[in-house]
Every structure is written in structure tokens, then in C-alpha cells.
Amino acid sequence: MDRALTMFGSDIAIAFSGAEDVALIEYAKLTGRPFRVFSLDTGRLNPETYQLFDKVEKHYGIHIEYMFPDAGEVQALVRAKGLFSFYEDGHQECCRVRKVRPLRRALRGLRAWITGQRKDQSPGTRASIPVVQVDPSFEGLEGGAGSLIKWNPVANVDGKDVWTFLRTMDVPVNALHAQGYVSIGCEPCTRPVLPGQHEREGRWWWEDAKAKECGLHKGNIDKEGQGAAPKAGGANGNGNGSAGAPDIFESKDVVSLTRAGIENLLRLETRAEPWLVVLYAPWCPFCQAMEASYLELAEKLGGSSSGVKVAKFRADGEQKAFAQAELQLQSFPTILLFPSRTARPIKYPSEKRDVDSLLAFVNSLR
């Protein structure tokens, strides 16, 4: 927590809704550093949740930055489908309007955010969350893929330990917890759980138990059509000068990194997954020559359980000096592997740019 607040200052905020987030606020207070807190008011929360917001603000002497859904979107949804359409066709549409889109607006004003996710909260969707990651779904202040860092400080903490901490520190908690509620969301979609039931069984109980996410922490939000983020990259996305030649390495399997995105990769000492990044210029004939191989490699890695992200960064024009100083750029193309457990990227040393050679390089170092 202290490291996150030190690195990002006023450009980072704690996302607040539940017990884990009160623990995060307490941790932030203990650092002695200033911190920001925001929350999503969906308009469908329990009265006890609103009371908790008030208690937390008074206890810590803070002002929570509330985000609200677009009134026009809510009105259109309710007029078309009624107040409880999620019981019939799933919760995703309502969550998209009331939670995901307001969150996108909040995060576009930040460079990083802090969440209370734990691995044991939802084994079907959160079992592998890292403590810190490049956010796979949302954009930050500088825009584009990779422009937002996501911190999950209690990812490896057991829920029982969180509650021990809360009781020890005597901090406010939601009164609904005393009534059997564990995971608390909107009022129509939350109910108490019985002894022995998993905490997420109290959420969207009429749906598949393995996919209980509202979209705020789902790494494939954009792939499922829940409000795709603007595409980054290319001449305009990276700010690399004039458009010139048509862009290359265009594929759904290749992430187009902005300057902010690749700087975030450099900043991380450990990563949730390895990243393979080509530094290129679209006018470069050697880059053009390896395009087919790189796209085939991206398809192979993207279509398997490799866990390797494949990306590109346009490094000519205004970005060339930065790439030479920070990314080992000497000529185009330059290929870098950012391993999951090593801070410094490793440069691909060979002129062989066929699929098998590149794949062997990745497999030997990731």
C-alpha cells in the first residue's frame, strides 16, 4: 500500500464498496500518506451500504468520490425492460450501465487503482489474480492499452484474516454482515448465505456459480462486448509522428501499447504474465518482412494457455529517443521479452525472425 501511494500520489485511488476496502482504507491511513477513495453508487444499494459510506467518511475524515450511472442510460434500460430484467436475461446488461461504465469514467482520471480482490473470494474468476498488474480491461489517465496499473494488496490474504484485522482495528463495517451477508452488492442481487456456503453464492444466485462477476474485475470485459475501450496505437495512438505508411502487426492477438503502457511494463518488478513486445516502424522493410511470422506467433500464443501477452510499440518519430534510452533500441525491429519475474526486459539476440525461433526464445525465458 505504501509503495503504491508513493509511486502514484494523487493519481491513484482506492475503490471502495465492501469490508476488504475498509481494510485498505485503514492500511492507507496507517501509512500517513494522503489518499483518495471512490465508490460506485448504482442507485440500487442497500440502505445499510449508504450508512456505511457515511460512517467511513466520518471515521476517517475523508470525502468519498462517488460515481453515478448515466441517467439517460438507466432510464432507457428501465423503460425498455423494467426494473428487474436481470432475473430473466442475466445481470451483465444492468451492471454494464450502473457499474462498468461509471467505473471507466472514474479510472480515466487515474494512473492506478487499488482494489480489495482476494483469490478466495471467487475461485472461478479470481484464483489467479496478482498483487499488481497492468489492468487488462480499463484505460487510465494517459489513455490506451496498458495505461492503468491495478493493485490488489490483499490478493493473497484469507478472508478470515481480513475480518480479524477489521475487528482488531475497530473500524466501521456494513451492518448487513451481522445478518448473514458476506459479499454485498446491489440490493436486488444480494442475499445472505447459509453456513458452509461460499460467500459468492449470495450474489446473482439464479446464474452460473462459476461466473459471478459484474464486470469490474473481469479481464475479458471488452471481448464480451461490455463496452470496448478505444483502440490505442498506430501513428496517433503512440504519438509517434506522422501516419506515413499504413500500420502493421494489426491483429486481435496483438496489444498495441502506448508510451504510458510500455512505461508501466518497465516500472513493474514482477508481472502477472510475460510480455513479448516488438519495437517497430511501419515504413521499415525488415518490420514488414517479419509481420506474418509475428502475427502467426501471436495467434499461437493467444489461442493457447501460454499466458504470454504479445504486443507492439511504435518506436519511431517522437518515441525513438525514449526507445533508444530505455528499451535498448538500436535498429528496427527490436524484440523484447518482459519476463514475469524479472524487472529488466530481455532483448531478442538473433536475426532469425521465423515463428519457431521466436517461440523458442519465449519458451526459454518466460
MOBEL-V670724 format. One record per residue. N is the residue number from 1. RES is the residue in one letter. SS is DSSP state (A for helix, B for strand, O for the rest). PHI is phi in radians with two decimals (none if undefined). PSI is psi as a letter, one per 30 degrees, with the letter a starting at -180 (999 if undefined). Layout:
BEGIN
n->N res->RES ss->SS phi->PHI psi->PSI
n->N res->RES ss->SS phi->PHI psi->PSI
END
This chain:
BEGIN
n->1 res->M ss->O phi->none psi->e
n->2 res->D ss->A phi->-1.05 psi->e
n->3 res->R ss->A phi->-1.12 psi->e
n->4 res->A ss->A phi->-1.09 psi->e
n->5 res->L ss->A phi->-1.16 psi->e
n->6 res->T ss->A phi->-1.17 psi->e
n->7 res->M ss->A phi->-1.19 psi->e
n->8 res->F ss->A phi->-1.98 psi->f
n->9 res->G ss->A phi->0.96 psi->b
n->10 res->S ss->A phi->-1.39 psi->f
n->11 res->D ss->A phi->-1.67 psi->g
n->12 res->I ss->B phi->-2.26 psi->k
n->13 res->A ss->B phi->-2.57 psi->l
n->14 res->I ss->B phi->-1.55 psi->k
n->15 res->A ss->B phi->-1.48 psi->j
n->16 res->F ss->O phi->-2.00 psi->k
n->17 res->S ss->O phi->-2.67 psi->e
n->18 res->G ss->O phi->-2.31 psi->a
n->19 res->A ss->A phi->-1.06 psi->e
n->20 res->E ss->A phi->-1.04 psi->e
n->21 res->D ss->A phi->-1.29 psi->e
n->22 res->V ss->A phi->-1.11 psi->e
n->23 res->A ss->A phi->-1.06 psi->e
n->24 res->L ss->A phi->-1.13 psi->e
n->25 res->I ss->A phi->-1.12 psi->e
n->26 res->E ss->A phi->-1.11 psi->e
n->27 res->Y ss->A phi->-1.04 psi->e
n->28 res->A ss->A phi->-1.07 psi->e
n->29 res->K ss->A phi->-1.08 psi->e
n->30 res->L ss->A phi->-1.16 psi->f
n->31 res->T ss->A phi->-1.24 psi->f
n->32 res->G ss->O phi->1.41 psi->g
n->33 res->R ss->O phi->-1.65 psi->l
n->34 res->P ss->O phi->-1.15 psi->k
n->35 res->F ss->O phi->-2.62 psi->l
n->36 res->R ss->O phi->-1.98 psi->l
n->37 res->V ss->B phi->-2.35 psi->k
n->38 res->F ss->B phi->-2.25 psi->l
n->39 res->S ss->B phi->-2.57 psi->l
n->40 res->L ss->B phi->-1.74 psi->j
n->41 res->D ss->B phi->-1.71 psi->j
n->42 res->T ss->O phi->-1.35 psi->f
n->43 res->G ss->O phi->1.51 psi->f
n->44 res->R ss->O phi->-2.20 psi->g
n->45 res->L ss->B phi->-1.37 psi->l
n->46 res->N ss->O phi->-1.20 psi->k
n->47 res->P ss->A phi->-0.97 psi->e
n->48 res->E ss->A phi->-1.11 psi->e
n->49 res->T ss->A phi->-1.23 psi->e
n->50 res->Y ss->A phi->-1.12 psi->e
n->51 res->Q ss->A phi->-1.12 psi->e
n->52 res->L ss->A phi->-1.10 psi->e
n->53 res->F ss->A phi->-0.94 psi->e
n->54 res->D ss->A phi->-1.11 psi->e
n->55 res->K ss->A phi->-1.12 psi->e
n->56 res->V ss->A phi->-1.14 psi->e
n->57 res->E ss->A phi->-1.04 psi->e
n->58 res->K ss->A phi->-1.26 psi->e
n->59 res->H ss->A phi->-1.11 psi->e
n->60 res->Y ss->A phi->-1.77 psi->f
n->61 res->G ss->O phi->1.14 psi->h
n->62 res->I ss->O phi->-2.11 psi->l
n->63 res->H ss->O phi->-2.05 psi->j
n->64 res->I ss->O phi->-1.29 psi->k
n->65 res->E ss->B phi->-1.55 psi->j
n->66 res->Y ss->B phi->-1.49 psi->k
n->67 res->M ss->B phi->-1.99 psi->k
n->68 res->F ss->B phi->-2.09 psi->l
n->69 res->P ss->O phi->-1.21 psi->l
n->70 res->D ss->O phi->-1.16 psi->k
n->71 res->A ss->A phi->-1.06 psi->e
n->72 res->G ss->A phi->-1.14 psi->e
n->73 res->E ss->A phi->-1.18 psi->e
n->74 res->V ss->A phi->-1.10 psi->e
n->75 res->Q ss->A phi->-1.07 psi->e
n->76 res->A ss->A phi->-1.12 psi->e
n->77 res->L ss->A phi->-1.12 psi->e
n->78 res->V ss->A phi->-1.17 psi->e
n->79 res->R ss->A phi->-1.15 psi->e
n->80 res->A ss->A phi->-1.41 psi->e
n->81 res->K ss->A phi->-2.20 psi->f
n->82 res->G ss->O phi->1.57 psi->l
n->83 res->L ss->O phi->-1.41 psi->f
n->84 res->F ss->O phi->-2.26 psi->h
n->85 res->S ss->O phi->-1.11 psi->f
n->86 res->F ss->A phi->-1.13 psi->f
n->87 res->Y ss->A phi->-1.23 psi->f
n->88 res->E ss->A phi->-1.77 psi->e
n->89 res->D ss->A phi->-2.17 psi->g
n->90 res->G ss->O phi->1.66 psi->l
n->91 res->H ss->O phi->-1.52 psi->f
n->92 res->Q ss->A phi->-1.09 psi->e
n->93 res->E ss->A phi->-1.12 psi->e
n->94 res->C ss->A phi->-1.13 psi->e
n->95 res->C ss->A phi->-1.11 psi->e
n->96 res->R ss->A phi->-1.08 psi->e
n->97 res->V ss->A phi->-1.30 psi->e
n->98 res->R ss->A phi->-1.55 psi->f
n->99 res->K ss->A phi->-2.21 psi->e
n->100 res->V ss->A phi->-1.15 psi->e
n->101 res->R ss->A phi->-1.18 psi->e
n->102 res->P ss->A phi->-1.06 psi->e
n->103 res->L ss->A phi->-1.12 psi->e
n->104 res->R ss->A phi->-0.98 psi->e
n->105 res->R ss->A phi->-1.11 psi->e
n->106 res->A ss->A phi->-1.12 psi->e
n->107 res->L ss->A phi->-1.27 psi->f
n->108 res->R ss->O phi->-1.21 psi->f
n->109 res->G ss->O phi->-1.77 psi->g
n->110 res->L ss->O phi->-2.22 psi->l
n->111 res->R ss->O phi->-1.85 psi->f
n->112 res->A ss->B phi->-2.80 psi->l
n->113 res->W ss->B phi->-2.46 psi->l
n->114 res->I ss->B phi->-2.08 psi->k
n->115 res->T ss->O phi->-2.10 psi->l
n->116 res->G ss->O phi->-1.78 psi->g
n->117 res->Q ss->O phi->-1.09 psi->k
n->118 res->R ss->O phi->-2.18 psi->k
n->119 res->K ss->O phi->-1.11 psi->e
n->120 res->D ss->O phi->-1.50 psi->g
n->121 res->Q ss->O phi->-1.20 psi->e
n->122 res->S ss->O phi->-2.60 psi->i
n->123 res->P ss->A phi->-0.96 psi->f
n->124 res->G ss->A phi->-1.26 psi->f
n->125 res->T ss->A phi->-2.27 psi->f
n->126 res->R ss->A phi->-2.09 psi->g
n->127 res->A ss->O phi->-1.11 psi->f
n->128 res->S ss->O phi->-2.02 psi->g
n->129 res->I ss->O phi->-1.14 psi->k
n->130 res->P ss->O phi->-1.52 psi->l
n->131 res->V ss->O phi->-1.24 psi->e
n->132 res->V ss->B phi->-2.49 psi->k
n->133 res->Q ss->B phi->-2.73 psi->l
n->134 res->V ss->B phi->-1.35 psi->k
n->135 res->D ss->O phi->-1.06 psi->k
n->136 res->P ss->O phi->-1.44 psi->f
n->137 res->S ss->O phi->-2.18 psi->f
n->138 res->F ss->O phi->-2.04 psi->l
n->139 res->E ss->O phi->-1.82 psi->l
n->140 res->G ss->O phi->-1.80 psi->a
n->141 res->L ss->O phi->-0.99 psi->e
n->142 res->E ss->O phi->-1.53 psi->f
n->143 res->G ss->O phi->1.34 psi->l
n->144 res->G ss->O phi->1.62 psi->l
n->145 res->A ss->B phi->-1.05 psi->k
n->146 res->G ss->O phi->1.45 psi->g
n->147 res->S ss->O phi->-1.55 psi->g
n->148 res->L ss->O phi->-2.35 psi->k
n->149 res->I ss->B phi->-1.76 psi->k
n->150 res->K ss->B phi->-2.06 psi->k
n->151 res->W ss->B phi->-1.83 psi->k
n->152 res->N ss->O phi->-2.17 psi->i
n->153 res->P ss->O phi->-1.07 psi->f
n->154 res->V ss->O phi->-1.82 psi->g
n->155 res->A ss->O phi->-0.95 psi->e
n->156 res->N ss->O phi->-1.73 psi->g
n->157 res->V ss->O phi->-1.66 psi->k
n->158 res->D ss->O phi->-1.26 psi->k
n->159 res->G ss->A phi->-0.99 psi->e
n->160 res->K ss->A phi->-1.11 psi->e
n->161 res->D ss->A phi->-1.22 psi->e
n->162 res->V ss->A phi->-1.06 psi->e
n->163 res->W ss->A phi->-1.21 psi->e
n->164 res->T ss->A phi->-1.07 psi->e
n->165 res->F ss->A phi->-1.12 psi->e
n->166 res->L ss->A phi->-1.09 psi->e
n->167 res->R ss->A phi->-1.20 psi->e
n->168 res->T ss->A phi->-1.10 psi->e
n->169 res->M ss->A phi->-1.48 psi->f
n->170 res->D ss->O phi->0.94 psi->h
n->171 res->V ss->O phi->-1.89 psi->l
n->172 res->P ss->O phi->-1.14 psi->k
n->173 res->V ss->O phi->-2.38 psi->l
n->174 res->N ss->O phi->-1.20 psi->k
n->175 res->A ss->A phi->-1.08 psi->f
n->176 res->L ss->A phi->-1.17 psi->f
n->177 res->H ss->A phi->-1.06 psi->e
n->178 res->A ss->A phi->-1.28 psi->f
n->179 res->Q ss->A phi->-1.84 psi->g
n->180 res->G ss->O phi->1.73 psi->f
n->181 res->Y ss->O phi->-1.41 psi->k
n->182 res->V ss->O phi->-2.05 psi->d
n->183 res->S ss->O phi->-1.62 psi->j
n->184 res->I ss->O phi->-2.06 psi->k
n->185 res->G ss->O phi->-2.15 psi->b
n->186 res->C ss->B phi->-1.27 psi->l
n->187 res->E ss->A phi->-1.01 psi->e
n->188 res->P ss->A phi->-1.23 psi->f
n->189 res->C ss->A phi->-1.98 psi->g
n->190 res->T ss->B phi->-2.32 psi->k
n->191 res->R ss->O phi->-2.55 psi->l
n->192 res->P ss->O phi->-1.13 psi->l
n->193 res->V ss->O phi->-1.96 psi->l
n->194 res->L ss->O phi->-1.51 psi->l
n->195 res->P ss->O phi->-0.96 psi->k
n->196 res->G ss->O phi->1.63 psi->f
n->197 res->Q ss->O phi->-1.40 psi->k
n->198 res->H ss->O phi->-1.26 psi->k
n->199 res->E ss->A phi->-1.03 psi->e
n->200 res->R ss->A phi->-1.35 psi->f
n->201 res->E ss->A phi->-1.22 psi->f
n->202 res->G ss->A phi->-1.53 psi->g
n->203 res->R ss->B phi->-1.99 psi->k
n->204 res->W ss->O phi->0.78 psi->h
n->205 res->W ss->O phi->-1.09 psi->f
n->206 res->W ss->O phi->-1.55 psi->g
n->207 res->E ss->O phi->-2.01 psi->l
n->208 res->D ss->O phi->-1.03 psi->k
n->209 res->A ss->O phi->-1.18 psi->f
n->210 res->K ss->O phi->-1.54 psi->f
n->211 res->A ss->O phi->-2.28 psi->h
n->212 res->K ss->O phi->-1.57 psi->i
n->213 res->E ss->O phi->-2.33 psi->k
n->214 res->C ss->O phi->-1.56 psi->f
n->215 res->G ss->O phi->2.04 psi->f
n->216 res->L ss->O phi->-1.24 psi->e
n->217 res->H ss->O phi->-2.19 psi->g
n->218 res->K ss->O phi->-1.71 psi->j
n->219 res->G ss->O phi->-1.11 psi->f
n->220 res->N ss->O phi->-1.95 psi->h
n->221 res->I ss->O phi->-0.95 psi->e
n->222 res->D ss->A phi->-1.15 psi->e
n->223 res->K ss->A phi->-1.14 psi->f
n->224 res->E ss->A phi->-1.67 psi->g
n->225 res->G ss->O phi->1.36 psi->g
n->226 res->Q ss->O phi->-1.66 psi->h
n->227 res->G ss->O phi->1.58 psi->i
n->228 res->A ss->O phi->-1.13 psi->k
n->229 res->A ss->O phi->-1.29 psi->l
n->230 res->P ss->O phi->-1.02 psi->k
n->231 res->K ss->O phi->-1.28 psi->k
n->232 res->A ss->O phi->-1.81 psi->l
n->233 res->G ss->O phi->1.84 psi->a
n->234 res->G ss->A phi->1.25 psi->a
n->235 res->A ss->A phi->-1.12 psi->e
n->236 res->N ss->A phi->-1.40 psi->e
n->237 res->G ss->A phi->-1.08 psi->e
n->238 res->N ss->O phi->-1.66 psi->f
n->239 res->G ss->O phi->1.13 psi->h
n->240 res->N ss->O phi->-1.74 psi->g
n->241 res->G ss->O phi->1.88 psi->a
n->242 res->S ss->O phi->-1.21 psi->l
n->243 res->A ss->O phi->-1.12 psi->e
n->244 res->G ss->O phi->1.00 psi->b
n->245 res->A ss->O phi->-1.19 psi->l
n->246 res->P ss->O phi->-1.04 psi->k
n->247 res->D ss->O phi->-1.18 psi->l
n->248 res->I ss->O phi->-2.25 psi->l
n->249 res->F ss->O phi->1.02 psi->h
n->250 res->E ss->O phi->-1.49 psi->j
n->251 res->S ss->O phi->-2.88 psi->l
n->252 res->K ss->O phi->-1.15 psi->f
n->253 res->D ss->O phi->-1.59 psi->f
n->254 res->V ss->O phi->-2.03 psi->k
n->255 res->V ss->B phi->-1.42 psi->k
n->256 res->S ss->B phi->-1.62 psi->j
n->257 res->L ss->B phi->-1.52 psi->k
n->258 res->T ss->O phi->-1.52 psi->l
n->259 res->R ss->A phi->-1.01 psi->e
n->260 res->A ss->A phi->-1.10 psi->e
n->261 res->G ss->A phi->-1.12 psi->e
n->262 res->I ss->A phi->-1.32 psi->f
n->263 res->E ss->A phi->-1.14 psi->e
n->264 res->N ss->A phi->-1.15 psi->e
n->265 res->L ss->A phi->-1.07 psi->e
n->266 res->L ss->A phi->-1.13 psi->e
n->267 res->R ss->A phi->-1.24 psi->e
n->268 res->L ss->O phi->-1.29 psi->k
n->269 res->E ss->O phi->-1.43 psi->e
n->270 res->T ss->O phi->-2.34 psi->l
n->271 res->R ss->O phi->-2.30 psi->l
n->272 res->A ss->O phi->-1.14 psi->e
n->273 res->E ss->O phi->-2.60 psi->l
n->274 res->P ss->O phi->-1.19 psi->l
n->275 res->W ss->B phi->-2.17 psi->k
n->276 res->L ss->B phi->-1.84 psi->k
n->277 res->V ss->B phi->-2.25 psi->k
n->278 res->V ss->B phi->-1.75 psi->k
n->279 res->L ss->B phi->-1.62 psi->k
n->280 res->Y ss->B phi->-2.50 psi->l
n->281 res->A ss->O phi->-2.32 psi->k
n->282 res->P ss->O phi->-1.12 psi->f
n->283 res->W ss->O phi->-1.48 psi->f
n->284 res->C ss->O phi->-1.28 psi->k
n->285 res->P ss->A phi->-1.14 psi->f
n->286 res->F ss->A phi->-1.27 psi->e
n->287 res->C ss->A phi->-1.16 psi->e
n->288 res->Q ss->A phi->-1.08 psi->e
n->289 res->A ss->A phi->-1.19 psi->e
n->290 res->M ss->A phi->-1.66 psi->g
n->291 res->E ss->A phi->-1.01 psi->e
n->292 res->A ss->A phi->-1.08 psi->e
n->293 res->S ss->A phi->-1.14 psi->e
n->294 res->Y ss->A phi->-1.18 psi->e
n->295 res->L ss->A phi->-1.19 psi->e
n->296 res->E ss->A phi->-1.14 psi->e
n->297 res->L ss->A phi->-1.08 psi->e
n->298 res->A ss->A phi->-1.08 psi->e
n->299 res->E ss->A phi->-1.15 psi->e
n->300 res->K ss->A phi->-1.13 psi->e
n->301 res->L ss->A phi->-1.27 psi->e
n->302 res->G ss->A phi->-1.29 psi->f
n->303 res->G ss->O phi->-1.62 psi->g
n->304 res->S ss->O phi->-2.19 psi->a
n->305 res->S ss->O phi->-1.68 psi->h
n->306 res->S ss->O phi->-1.14 psi->e
n->307 res->G ss->O phi->1.34 psi->g
n->308 res->V ss->O phi->-1.75 psi->k
n->309 res->K ss->B phi->-1.56 psi->k
n->310 res->V ss->B phi->-1.95 psi->k
n->311 res->A ss->B phi->-2.51 psi->l
n->312 res->K ss->B phi->-2.40 psi->l
n->313 res->F ss->B phi->-2.47 psi->j
n->314 res->R ss->B phi->-1.31 psi->j
n->315 res->A ss->O phi->-2.01 psi->g
n->316 res->D ss->O phi->-1.69 psi->a
n->317 res->G ss->A phi->1.02 psi->b
n->318 res->E ss->A phi->-1.16 psi->f
n->319 res->Q ss->A phi->-1.61 psi->f
n->320 res->K ss->A phi->-1.13 psi->e
n->321 res->A ss->A phi->-1.08 psi->e
n->322 res->F ss->A phi->-1.08 psi->e
n->323 res->A ss->A phi->-1.13 psi->e
n->324 res->Q ss->A phi->-1.19 psi->e
n->325 res->A ss->A phi->-1.37 psi->e
n->326 res->E ss->A phi->-1.97 psi->f
n->327 res->L ss->O phi->-2.11 psi->g
n->328 res->Q ss->O phi->1.11 psi->g
n->329 res->L ss->O phi->-1.25 psi->k
n->330 res->Q ss->O phi->-2.13 psi->e
n->331 res->S ss->O phi->-2.66 psi->l
n->332 res->F ss->O phi->-1.70 psi->k
n->333 res->P ss->O phi->-1.44 psi->l
n->334 res->T ss->B phi->-2.04 psi->k
n->335 res->I ss->B phi->-2.00 psi->k
n->336 res->L ss->B phi->-2.12 psi->k
n->337 res->L ss->B phi->-1.95 psi->k
n->338 res->F ss->B phi->-1.72 psi->j
n->339 res->P ss->O phi->-1.14 psi->l
n->340 res->S ss->O phi->-1.24 psi->f
n->341 res->R ss->O phi->-2.12 psi->g
n->342 res->T ss->O phi->-2.28 psi->k
n->343 res->A ss->O phi->-1.21 psi->e
n->344 res->R ss->O phi->-1.41 psi->k
n->345 res->P ss->O phi->-1.19 psi->l
n->346 res->I ss->B phi->-1.92 psi->k
n->347 res->K ss->B phi->-1.47 psi->k
n->348 res->Y ss->O phi->-1.18 psi->k
n->349 res->P ss->O phi->-1.59 psi->f
n->350 res->S ss->O phi->-1.87 psi->l
n->351 res->E ss->O phi->-1.55 psi->f
n->352 res->K ss->O phi->-1.37 psi->j
n->353 res->R ss->O phi->-2.09 psi->g
n->354 res->D ss->O phi->-1.38 psi->l
n->355 res->V ss->A phi->-1.05 psi->e
n->356 res->D ss->A phi->-1.11 psi->e
n->357 res->S ss->A phi->-1.18 psi->e
n->358 res->L ss->A phi->-1.14 psi->e
n->359 res->L ss->A phi->-1.15 psi->e
n->360 res->A ss->A phi->-1.10 psi->e
n->361 res->F ss->A phi->-1.08 psi->e
n->362 res->V ss->A phi->-1.09 psi->e
n->363 res->N ss->A phi->-1.16 psi->f
n->364 res->S ss->A phi->-1.37 psi->f
n->365 res->L ss->A phi->-2.15 psi->f
n->366 res->R ss->O phi->-1.22 psi->999
END
